[in-house]
Amino acid sequence: NEDLVDLWDAVIPKLTQYLEEHAKEKEEKEWNQKQWEDLALKLLSKTLDEVDDEEWTCELGNAMGQQIGLYPTTLQEEKNFLYKCLGVVLRKSTSRQFISII
């Protein structure tokens, strides 16, 4: 979607910079997972706002929902993040049919 170019051009370099600045913390077990997830969830939320297309939002949510079963119990933290992403999509969706399916 062409609407995303400006948003992603502005935000993704900031995310990359964050990773580079905090890479050492990750190695030293001081990584702040919640802060990273908050940044990623904000990008997802802004992306959905920018696209502003209910069908696209529902398709993304459906794709996320299909991924849930692929996460083994050993990846619980990652699966929890997927649920958070799906929550953002559900919050942005106005489709009652999509919300009831998920």
FIGUMAR-844665 format. One line per field, with one value per residue: residue number from 0; residue in one letter; x, y negated, z negated of N, C-alpha, C in turn. Coordinates in steps of 0.1 Angstrom, whole numbers, plus 2048, in hexadecimal, padded with zeros to 3 digits. Each point is the difference from the previous one (the first is absolute). Example, Ala and Ser with C-alpha at 12.3 -4.5 7.8 and 13.67 -1.06 7.14 Angstrom:
<atoms>
k = c(0; 1)
r = c(a; s)
n.X = c(884; 7FC)
n.Y = c(839; 7F5)
n.Z = c(7B2; 807)
ca.X = c(7F7; 809)
ca.Y = c(7F4; 7F5)
ca.Z = c(800; 800)
c.X = c(809; 7F8)
c.Y = c(7F4; 7F5)
c.Z = c(800; 7F8)
</atoms>
This chain:
<atoms>
k = c(0; 1; 2; 3; 4; 5; 6; 7; 8; 9; 10; 11; 12; 13; 14; 15; 16; 17; 18; 19; 20; 21; 22; 23; 24; 25; 26; 27; 28; 29; 30; 31; 32; 33; 34; 35; 36; 37; 38; 39; 40; 41; 42; 43; 44; 45; 46; 47; 48; 49; 50; 51; 52; 53; 54; 55; 56; 57; 58; 59; 60; 61; 62; 63; 64; 65; 66; 67; 68; 69; 70; 71; 72; 73; 74; 75; 76; 77; 78; 79; 80; 81; 82; 83; 84; 85; 86; 87; 88; 89; 90; 91; 92; 93; 94; 95; 96; 97; 98; 99; 100; 101)
r = c(n; e; d; l; v; d; l; w; d; a; v; i; p; k; l; t; q; y; l; e; e; h; a; k; e; k; e; e; k; e; w; n; q; k; q; w; e; d; l; a; l; k; l; l; s; k; t; l; d; e; v; d; d; e; e; w; t; c; e; l; g; n; a; m; g; q; q; i; g; l; y; p; t; t; l; q; e; e; k; n; f; l; y; k; c; l; g; v; v; l; r; k; s; t; s; r; q; f; i; s; i; i)
n.X = c(808; 7FE; 7F5; 805; 803; 7F9; 7F6; 802; 801; 7F6; 7F9; 801; 805; 7F5; 7F8; 806; 7FF; 7F3; 7FF; 806; 7F9; 7F7; 808; 809; 7F5; 7FD; 80D; 7FE; 7F6; 803; 7FD; 7FA; 7FB; 7FB; 80B; 807; 7F8; 801; 80D; 801; 7F9; 807; 80A; 7FC; 7FD; 80B; 805; 7F8; 803; 80C; 7FF; 7FA; 801; 7F3; 7FF; 809; 7FA; 7F4; 805; 805; 7F5; 7FA; 809; 7FE; 7F3; 803; 808; 7F6; 7FA; 807; 7FC; 80B; 7FE; 80A; 7F7; 7FE; 80C; 804; 7FA; 804; 80B; 7FF; 7FD; 80A; 807; 7FA; 803; 80C; 801; 7FD; 808; 807; 7FB; 7F8; 806; 7F3; 800; 80A; 7FB; 7F4; 807; 806)
n.Y = c(80C; 7F7; 801; 80C; 7FC; 7F5; 807; 80A; 7F6; 7FB; 80B; 807; 7F5; 7FB; 80A; 7FE; 7F3; 802; 809; 7F7; 7F7; 809; 803; 7F8; 7F9; 803; 7FD; 7F5; 805; 7F4; 808; 7F5; 80C; 7FC; 7F9; 80B; 808; 7F7; 7FF; 80D; 800; 7F6; 806; 80B; 7FA; 7F9; 80C; 806; 7F6; 801; 80D; 7FF; 80E; 801; 802; 7F7; 7F8; 804; 7FE; 7F5; 7FD; 803; 7F9; 7F6; 801; 802; 7F6; 7FE; 809; 7F7; 7F9; 807; 808; 804; 7FB; 801; 7FB; 807; 80B; 7FC; 7FE; 80B; 804; 7F9; 804; 80C; 7FD; 7FB; 80A; 807; 7F9; 802; 80D; 7FD; 80B; 800; 803; 7F8; 7F7; 805; 800; 7F5)
n.Z = c(800; 80A; 7F9; 800; 80C; 7FF; 7FB; 809; 80A; 7F9; 7FF; 80B; 805; 7FA; 805; 80B; 7FF; 7FC; 80A; 808; 7FA; 801; 80B; 7FA; 7FD; 80D; 803; 7F9; 807; 804; 80A; 804; 7FF; 7F5; 7FE; 803; 7F9; 7F6; 803; 800; 7F4; 7FC; 806; 7FA; 7F5; 801; 803; 7F6; 7F8; 805; 800; 7F4; 800; 7FD; 80D; 802; 7F7; 805; 80C; 7FB; 7FA; 80C; 807; 7F7; 801; 80D; 7FB; 7F8; 808; 807; 7F5; 7FE; 7F6; 807; 808; 7F4; 7FE; 80A; 7FB; 7F4; 806; 806; 7F4; 7FC; 80A; 7FD; 7F3; 805; 807; 7F6; 7F9; 80B; 7FF; 80A; 806; 7FE; 80D; 803; 7F8; 805; 80C; 7FC)
ca.X = c(7F8; 808; 7FE; 809; 80E; 804; 7FF; 80A; 80D; 803; 800; 809; 80E; 801; 800; 80D; 809; 7FD; 806; 80E; 804; 7FD; 805; 808; 7F7; 7FA; 80A; 803; 7F3; 7FA; 7F7; 7F3; 7F7; 7F3; 802; 801; 7F3; 7F8; 804; 7FB; 7F2; 7FD; 802; 7F4; 7F4; 801; 7FE; 7F2; 7FA; 805; 7FA; 7F1; 7F9; 7FB; 803; 80F; 801; 7FB; 809; 80C; 7FC; 7FE; 80E; 806; 7F9; 805; 80D; 800; 803; 80E; 80A; 801; 7FF; 80D; 801; 7F4; 802; 7FD; 7F2; 7F9; 802; 7F6; 7F2; 800; 7FE; 7F3; 7F8; 800; 7F8; 7F2; 7FC; 7FF; 7F6; 7F2; 7F8; 7FB; 802; 80E; 802; 7FA; 807; 80D)
ca.Y = c(7F4; 7F4; 7F7; 804; 7FD; 7F5; 805; 80A; 7FA; 7F8; 808; 80C; 7FC; 7FE; 80D; 805; 7F9; 806; 80D; 7FF; 7FA; 809; 80D; 804; 804; 80D; 80A; 800; 803; 7F4; 7FC; 7FC; 805; 7F8; 7F4; 803; 803; 7F3; 7F9; 808; 7FF; 7F3; 800; 807; 7F7; 7F5; 806; 802; 7F3; 7FB; 808; 7FD; 808; 80B; 80D; 802; 802; 80E; 809; 801; 807; 80F; 806; 802; 80B; 80D; 803; 803; 80E; 804; 7FD; 80A; 7FB; 7FA; 7F2; 7F9; 7F1; 7FC; 802; 7F5; 7F4; 802; 7FD; 7F1; 7FB; 803; 7F7; 7F3; 802; 801; 7F3; 7F7; 805; 7FD; 80A; 80A; 80E; 803; 800; 80C; 80B; 801)
ca.Z = c(800; 801; 7F5; 7F5; 803; 7F7; 7F2; 7FD; 802; 7F4; 7F3; 800; 7FC; 7F1; 7FA; 803; 7F7; 7F3; 7FF; 800; 7F3; 7F5; 803; 7F5; 7F5; 803; 7FD; 7F1; 7F9; 7FB; 80B; 7FC; 809; 800; 807; 80F; 805; 801; 80D; 80C; 800; 805; 80E; 805; 7FE; 80A; 80D; 803; 802; 80C; 80A; 7FF; 809; 7F8; 806; 7FE; 7F2; 7FD; 806; 7F7; 7F4; 803; 802; 7F3; 7FA; 805; 7FB; 7F2; 7FE; 805; 7F5; 7F6; 7F2; 7FC; 805; 7FA; 801; 80E; 802; 7F9; 808; 80B; 7FA; 7FE; 80E; 804; 7F9; 806; 80D; 7FC; 7FB; 80B; 809; 7FD; 805; 7F6; 804; 7FE; 7F1; 7FB; 804; 7F9)
c.X = c(809; 7FF; 80A; 80F; 806; 801; 80C; 80E; 804; 802; 80A; 80F; 801; 800; 80E; 80A; 7FF; 807; 80F; 805; 7FE; 804; 808; 7F8; 7FA; 809; 802; 7F3; 7F9; 7F6; 7F2; 7F6; 7F3; 802; 801; 7F2; 7F7; 803; 7FA; 7F1; 7FB; 802; 7F4; 7F4; 801; 7FF; 7F2; 7F9; 803; 7F9; 7F1; 7F8; 7FB; 803; 80E; 802; 7FC; 809; 80D; 7FC; 7FE; 80D; 807; 7F9; 804; 80D; 800; 803; 80E; 80A; 800; 800; 80E; 802; 7F4; 801; 7FD; 7F1; 7F8; 801; 7F6; 7F2; 7FF; 7FE; 7F2; 7F6; 7FF; 7F7; 7F1; 7FB; 7FE; 7F5; 7F2; 7F7; 7FB; 802; 80E; 802; 7FA; 807; 80D; 7FC)
c.Y = c(7F4; 7F6; 803; 7FC; 7F5; 804; 809; 7FA; 7F8; 809; 80B; 7FC; 7FE; 80D; 807; 7FA; 805; 80D; 7FF; 7FA; 80A; 80E; 806; 804; 80D; 80C; 802; 803; 7F4; 7FA; 7FD; 805; 7F8; 7F3; 802; 804; 7F4; 7F9; 807; 7FF; 7F2; 7FF; 808; 7F7; 7F5; 805; 802; 7F3; 7FA; 807; 7FD; 807; 80C; 80E; 804; 804; 80E; 80B; 802; 807; 80F; 807; 802; 80B; 80D; 804; 805; 80F; 805; 7FE; 80B; 7FA; 7FA; 7F2; 7F8; 7F1; 7FB; 801; 7F5; 7F3; 801; 7FD; 7F1; 7FA; 802; 7F7; 7F2; 801; 800; 7F2; 7F6; 804; 7FB; 80B; 80A; 80E; 804; 802; 80D; 80C; 803; 802)
c.Z = c(800; 7F4; 7F5; 802; 7F6; 7F2; 7FD; 802; 7F3; 7F4; 801; 7FD; 7F1; 7F9; 802; 7F6; 7F1; 7FE; 7FF; 7F3; 7F5; 802; 7F5; 7F4; 802; 7FD; 7F1; 7F8; 7FA; 80A; 7FA; 80B; 801; 808; 810; 805; 801; 80D; 80C; 801; 805; 80F; 807; 800; 80A; 80E; 804; 802; 80D; 80C; 801; 80A; 7F8; 805; 7FE; 7F1; 7FC; 806; 7F8; 7F3; 802; 801; 7F2; 7F8; 804; 7FB; 7F2; 7FD; 803; 7F5; 7F6; 7F2; 7FC; 805; 7FA; 800; 80E; 803; 7F9; 808; 80C; 7FC; 7FE; 80E; 805; 7F9; 806; 80D; 7FC; 7FB; 80C; 80A; 7FC; 805; 7F5; 804; 7FD; 7F1; 7FB; 804; 7F8; 7F1)
</atoms>
